[in-house]
Amino acid sequence: MAELTYRDAVARGIAQEMARDPDVVFLGEDIGKPGGVFKATVGLYEQFGPLRVRDTPISEQAILGAAMGAAMTGLKPIAEIMFSDFLAVCFDYIANEIPKTRYMSNGQLKCPLVVRTANGAGSRFGAQHSQSVENWAMMIPGLKVVAPSTPRDVIGLLAAAVRDPDPVIFFEHKSLYATKGEVEDGEIVDTLGTAKILRPGAHATILALALMVPRALAAAERLSAEFGIEAEVIDLRSLVPLDTRTILGSVSRTHRLFTVEENPRLCGWGAEIVSIVADEGFYDLDGPPVRITTPHIPLPAADVLEDMVLPTVERIVDRVRKSLEA
Amino acid sequence: MAKSVAAASAAKGASAAKRRTAKAPATGLETAQLLKAYRDMLLIRRFEEKAGQLYGMGLIGGFCHLYIGQEAVVVGVQLALGEGDQVVTSYRDHGHMLALGMQPRGVMAELTGRSGGYSRGKGGSMHMFSSEKGFYGGHGIVGAQVSIGTGLGFANHYRGNDRVAVAYFGEGASNQGQVFESFNLAALMKLPVVYVIENNRYGMGTSVERASASRDLSKNGAAWGIPGQQVDGMDVGAVKAAADVAVAHCRAGKGPYLLEVKTYRYRGHSMSDPAKYRTREEVQKMRAEHDCIDGVRHLLEQAGIDEARVKQIDDEVKQIVQEAADFAQASPEPDPAELWTDVLVEG
């Protein structure tokens, strides 16, 4: 057992898979010699050499096209898109090419690749480098979508993503890179599509993802200490596949549903989950589901403004308390 | 010969006969290759004509981009490729699949949307694949396959094998951004990719002169040091000879190579295009004076191949195409359960 940062967990997860499987090749901008713009890939170039850890030009379409072509021949590329906002630059590959190959080829060809990308706000990077865009990927049939919140999950879910025969978009959160967590020694391999109940509770279910997970946990502690409200906090970890069993099971016990989403409100992942719960767990609900989200605006750069729009511990506590008291 | 299509069509005074005579000596193809080229080009031509008919009868729906006129391009390049080499192309893909030896019946049944099609009706005209034949699609977004083909080359380079990837695209696609990203990446990493621009003179309804500031597309990779050649795409021997150079360059580990193959599509961009952006005379002239299949027929004659042998190939091709059309109509409709397969390995 060792304490590891989320950032170091990324490098360890990639190293674990590259050491195991020579078909894993890693490419992206500044990932090799520079060690990654977030220093999440330090040491990989030295360990695996320039053929397996490939610095590329700033050419997102070429990066994903190359990863896709290589994956179709059976390699297992990990491609980094530096900021998730840049997925828009190469969205053809994300939306039209990579996810459709298996279907259109009648299962003859697969794209077993992972696109790693730094997602989310908190660094005052402004509207083009701070977005939470996991819903961009979630809406496309043929992709799997993962977003870990802890160092341990980074390693386990990254390993699962690399070994998965389908393409996986792997959202790392920029504001979590410096956070630390306990990680066991040895190989770690998790399972995609499994949510984790991080804190049990009888009065409300709070679903969260990535940076919103520690905020939801902190809110749950305050709800308990200050108001006697016991919230069950679930880290979704994976949006596709989605662990609906765990979600619906929790709602059937707590009878109230809250989502804490960093994405802008319209068509955020919580809207889909609320819809699923309305379809399949409506009679378990004692009140309307509540979505706590960033408003539907571009993200501002100034610290006071950015802090104002992302869901905070205070906002989560307030919304949950008022909803339960209503 | 080796006169470019544009130059040839500009030389309005010269007679067709004269030009044909001039074509013969430079082919460089052995008789067996000439026969194979004739057979493969004719198969594509007749297949596409049949597809056009079935489309007109309402038996094929959606998009259907015919390759008629361009047959010498893919057949010529294919003559230069070997076992294990890979091919990726755009939505005008029927010819590429037939040249690679994919089953005509499987292609035609995909066009009619039947369960016997290569993708069991889930791909359609633009999206078929064959892992067995090294065919990586069949892509509908203009230019996307150029980066994917670069990825095929990336994999060959990574594995250290001597395979070559061929990425075909039109002169219309040559103006897309990812093409230039791919050129840079391939040149930088010395990836074994032959980029083949099939310049059929019209990107949908806009002529190349009106769409591209580059007048010699074979030089489009020059900024990255990618060598290129212009080739007469109506002459299968010339295409093969140029592809030999390109493939050898790639196999020797020297990085990518660019061919601009000057060709002509006789039909509209797709079945719904009446092609009013060009004159009937322009098309007639190309068909009459530069047809790639006529050219090979003439060469076969010169090589002393008797008419009966040629007729035998004609009959064989006719039979294959008829059989493909029959199969494509008799094959059952896809099972609705297919809708849900191969989206993801597991839900």
Interface residues (C-beta under 8 A of the other chain):
Chain A: V25 L51 R54 T56 P57 S59 Q61 A62 L64 G65 A66 A67 M68 G69 A70 A71 M72 T73 G74 L75 D92 Y93 N96 E97 K100 T101 R102 Y103 M104 S105 N106 G107 Q108 L109 K110 P141 G142 K144 D164 P165 D166 P241
Chain B: Q86 V88 Y118 S119 R120 K122 G123 H127 M128 F129 S130 S131 Y136 G137 G138 H139 G140 I141 A144 V146 S147 I148 G149 T150 G151 L152 G153 F154 A155 N156 Y158 R159 A165 G177 Q178 E181 S182 N184 L185 L188 M189 T341 D342 V343 L344 V345 E346 G347
